[in-house]
């Protein structure tokens, strides 16, 4: 991940949801759950993001059972590095905002 680039909120939550294998609908549910219902992924947004993250090597598609149509995904080490970098960036934003607005970081 480029040090100066930020993840979209949707991509950030999708990556977090994939620390355990999930299929598309499971990802949608997990993201909505983690965000207390604030972030709801449309299918087009989700599958476009999954394709992009697969191309970047941040996630992998797991082999699926021939009887199942559900494709599961899992975060890679590269994806974990992207999440870690984004978390650090967000922590810096909060610390600086808290400091400037008069609170304690």
C-alpha positions in Angstrom: 0.0 0.0 0.0 1.2 3.5 -0.8 2.1 5.2 2.4 0.1 8.3 1.5 -3.0 6.6 0.2 -6.1 6.0 2.3 -8.5 3.1 2.1 -12.1 3.7 1.6 -14.3 2.9 4.5 -15.9 0.0 2.6 -12.5 -1.5 1.7 -11.3 -1.1 5.3 -14.3 -2.9 6.7 -14.2 -5.6 4.0 -10.5 -6.3 4.8 -11.3 -6.4 8.6 -14.2 -8.9 7.9 -11.9 -11.2 6.1 -9.6 -12.1 8.9 -11.8 -15.2 8.9 -13.0 -16.7 5.6 -16.4 -15.4 4.4 -18.5 -15.4 1.3 -20.0 -12.3 -0.2 -23.3 -12.2 1.8 -21.4 -13.0 5.0 -19.1 -10.0 4.3 -22.1 -7.7 3.8 -23.5 -8.9 7.1 -20.2 -8.6 9.0 -19.5 -5.1 7.8 -23.0 -4.0 8.7 -22.6 -5.6 12.2 -19.2 -4.0 12.8 -20.4 -0.6 11.8 -23.6 -0.9 13.9 -25.7 -0.7 10.7 -24.1 2.5 9.4 -22.2 0.9 6.5 -24.3 -1.2 4.2 -22.6 -2.6 1.2 -24.4 -3.0 -2.1 -23.6 -6.1 -4.1 -22.0 -4.1 -6.9 -19.8 -2.2 -4.5 -18.8 -5.4 -2.7 -17.9 -7.5 -5.7 -16.1 -4.6 -7.4 -14.0 -4.1 -4.3 -13.3 -7.9 -4.0 -12.1 -8.0 -7.5 -9.8 -5.0 -7.0 -8.4 -6.3 -3.7 -7.8 -9.7 -5.3 -5.9 -8.0 -8.1 -3.8 -6.1 -5.5 -3.1 -9.3 -3.6 -4.8 -8.2 -0.5 -7.3 -11.1 -0.5 -7.5 -14.5 -2.0 -10.4 -16.5 -3.2 -10.4 -19.9 -1.4 -11.1 -23.2 -3.3 -14.8 -23.9 -3.1 -16.8 -27.0 -2.8 -18.1 -28.2 -6.2 -21.6 -28.4 -4.7 -21.6 -24.8 -3.4 -21.9 -21.6 -5.5 -20.5 -19.6 -2.6 -17.0 -18.3 -3.1 -15.1 -17.5 0.2 -12.4 -15.0 0.5 -9.5 -14.5 3.0 -7.2 -11.6 3.8 -3.5 -12.1 2.8 -0.4 -10.8 4.7 -0.3 -7.9 2.2 -3.9 -7.1 3.0 -3.1 -7.2 6.7 -0.3 -4.7 6.1 -2.8 -2.4 4.3 -5.2 -2.6 7.2 -2.4 -1.9 9.7 -1.1 1.1 7.7 -4.7 2.4 7.5 -5.2 1.9 11.3 -2.0 3.9 12.0 -3.2 6.7 9.7 -6.6 6.8 11.4 -5.0 6.9 14.8 -2.8 9.8 13.8 -5.9 11.6 12.5 -7.8 11.1 15.8 -4.8 12.1 17.9 -4.1 15.3 16.0 -7.8 16.2 15.9 -8.2 15.5 19.6 -5.1 17.6 20.4 -6.2 20.6 18.3 -9.8 20.5 19.6 -8.6 20.6 23.2 -8.9 17.0 24.3 -6.3 14.5 25.2 -5.1 12.1 22.5 
